[in-house]
Amino acid sequence: MHAAASASIVVIGASVRGTSLVERLLASAPDLLEGLALTVHVVDPYPPGSGRIWRAGQTPHLVMNTVAAQSTLFVDATVACEGPQRTGPNLAQWCRLVVDEPRTAGPDAPPEVVAEAHATSDWSNPSRLLYGHYLRWCFAEILGEAPAAVAVEVHVARAVDLRPTSPGFVVALDTGAAVDADAVILATGWLGRDDIPAHPRVIAPDNPIDQDLSVIAPGETVAVRGLGMGFFDTLSQLTEQRGGRFEPGPGDTVAYIASGQEPHIIAGSRRGIPYRAKPDFGAPPFFPEQRVLRAALPALIERRPVDFGVEVLPLIERDAAYDYYRALDRVRPGSVRDLDGMLRAIVEGTAPVDVIAEAHGVRVADRLSLRAAEDPLSAGPGSSVDEAVARFVRADAAEAALGLRSPLKLALHSYAAARSAVIDLVAFGGLTPASFAAYRRFLATAASFGSGPPLRRSRQLLAAHDAGLLRFTGPDLSAHPQDDHVRIGSSDGGEARADWLVEAWLPTPSVERTGDPLLGALVRRGLARPWRFADGSVSDALDIRPEDGGVLGADGTPAPGLFSVGVPHEDVRVFTIIAPVPGTNSSVLRETDAAARAALRAAVEHATASRPKEART
Ligand SMILES: Cc1cc2nc3c(=O)[nH]c(=O)nc-3n(C[C@H](O)[C@H](O)[C@H](O)COP(=O)(O)OP(=O)(O)OC[C@H]3O[C@@H](n4cnc5c(N)ncnc54)[C@H](O)[C@@H]3O)c2cc1C
């Protein structure tokens, strides 16, 4: 039981965003509580901090695709938010704290976590296990700094329903308990859908650590659909996590030493090529200048909605070309006649980039082709699709190894970074509905350019291929589950028989097709609805108010005190699938700050208008 005048806020989901919400609530509480006491209830079936994806006990083999110095949970001076700035270590800095004091890693940290902290540099791709320990440390640290008037209670449970009271809510948990709330913030992340068909021979899309691959026996054939980060996780699970070893070979090569426990892998996707390796910059990736796009953004934002394909993408491509030709001239002096003139022409957009390149004497073979980078399969006569894909991976790994000396990698790095730069332009209906498909295509291409694995993973992929363990089907992999096997087809007419299919991709949550009881209940109660494009077509996203994530009900009015952040808003808040990056005015931290402050205001209003609230758990 709390002091008579007390407010209660329930945060549902306690991973990256849920933890940031708790931090933001505690940071702003002294400002906004108006003398009330506050209990923050944190609800997640998984331990707070790491939540489900980053939870303890998972294999250290699965790695982040972002680097240690670019992962944080704390608000720095670049974050344009109302709440107070409260700094804290990023993941790389935290590793140094662990080196100084191993107990920092947590009482249950296995020795390999401490060992990894020792080996982590600013630009390491840490294991998800390590990041999870960092997040849990953050959660504990944040609680340690809680103002005297604020208590935090953790409920190890899943929220399954939310019933409005007047004012406020009752949150029902799957333990049978219920929590009274003056305000609720959802940070539920990746939620399941009900439109993914189940089949006994198909391992459905999920977080890789929750996919049971033990059913795949050594020597069986498994098709893996999806060649993004999930694919590299699956590859690790079926090779090094079955006792095989990747060992350094001559030069930059890697050899695979089989354990005999591996299945045969057939790998494909719609595009048919794996995500590209991250360039080895020997430092955390820099933030590209994007001078063309950034100069145009204020005017574009002013006249939203804009056509993405016509008005935005060409700017992104010109920025990529700028970085490419500047690097080309640096690594191969003389490739460009009058570099300054060429760069000026690209910025001014006086002509298509290829015409400018022609005018500046750039050989055709030296020119940037983003189209070719997007669709690099050019299997010549006598070359199978499998060989063509392997050749692509090899060439891409060689470019990645060049780091800053690869004009192509610099161009693709700029292109991929534009995903963050355009968030404020695109979010909440900033694009014409007809051009949203072009934006989605851009996101997919940018992900394949810039959200790929660390270079060593691409080399491991080549090693598995060279060891005869894996072959590529090329584009348009199709899968037809049968009674006791899965028939696999590809665009070149090839057919194969697989014992299993692993879906190595994650669907974004959908309001209309949700498999999540809580989101389903919100919709049934009229408390939530899907966001619609301006032409009336329904998106997958949960509809919210732009300024604070207030959830909009069936009739478009917000249920006072109900907020939501993160991945369930992908179509509307856009590019939500990133963790906070320090020094970048993180959209994630702006989002959690605004929702936390709005929830505090709503909770104070409700608590002062009603009886004191207490947890009924
Ligand atoms: C496998 C994988 C790897 C990734 N790797 C990276 C990476 O390297 N770098 C990067 O920047 N991003 C990565 N991401 C993107 C990732 O989405 C974000 O970085 C981040 O985890 C999102 O945080 P979140 O808190 O919004 O959602 P989530 O991390 O999805 O957390 C949501 C939490 O809500 C809980 N929850 C859901 N419903 C309920 C309910 N009804 N009741 C109670 N609790 C509930 C879940 O248990 C979970 O703990 C990865 C994503 C995945 C799936």
The ligand as a Gaussian input file, in Angstrom:
#p B3LYP/6-31G(d) Opt

LIG

0 1
 C       16.785000     -11.359000     -33.227000
 C       16.877000      -9.870000     -33.282000
 C       18.121000      -9.240000     -33.320000
 C       18.208000      -7.854000     -33.348000
 N       19.442000      -7.276000     -33.396000
 C       19.541000      -5.935000     -33.380000
 C       20.815000      -5.301000     -33.351000
 O       21.846000      -5.952000     -33.393000
 N       20.860000      -3.952000     -33.292000
 C       19.711000      -3.192000     -33.273000
 O       19.787000      -1.956000     -33.238000
 N       18.509000      -3.772000     -33.316000
 C       18.392000      -5.105000     -33.362000
 N       17.162000      -5.690000     -33.389000
 C       15.983000      -4.834000     -33.477000
 C       15.228000      -4.779000     -32.156000
 O       13.896000      -4.689000     -32.524000
 C       15.537000      -3.579000     -31.292000
 O       16.882000      -3.327000     -31.178000
 C       14.979000      -3.681000     -29.862000
 O       15.092000      -4.950000     -29.260000
 C       13.541000      -3.268000     -29.847000
 O       13.218000      -3.070000     -28.515000
 P       11.734000      -3.024000     -27.992000
 O       11.835000      -2.872000     -26.526000
 O       10.978000      -2.002000     -28.740000
 O       11.087000      -4.415000     -28.395000
 P       11.506000      -5.896000     -28.006000
 O       12.966000      -6.015000     -27.842000
 O       10.824000      -6.772000     -28.993000
 O       10.853000      -6.133000     -26.567000
 C        9.482000      -6.233000     -26.322000
 C        9.283000      -6.851000     -24.955000
 O        7.894000      -6.811000     -24.661000
 C        7.522000      -8.008000     -24.027000
 N        6.080000      -8.196000     -24.246000
 C        5.419000      -8.296000     -25.416000
 N        4.092000      -8.429000     -25.198000
 C        3.918000      -8.420000     -23.859000
 C        2.783000      -8.529000     -23.022000
 N        1.552000      -8.668000     -23.516000
 N        2.962000      -8.499000     -21.688000
 C        4.196000      -8.345000     -21.158000
 N        5.313000      -8.224000     -21.912000
 C        5.172000      -8.267000     -23.246000
 C        8.386000      -9.076000     -24.667000
 O        8.524000     -10.213000     -23.828000
 C        9.701000      -8.317000     -24.861000
 O       10.585000      -8.508000     -23.798000
 C       17.034000      -7.072000     -33.361000
 C       15.785000      -7.698000     -33.338000
 C       15.699000      -9.073000     -33.294000
 C       14.342000      -9.711000     -33.270000

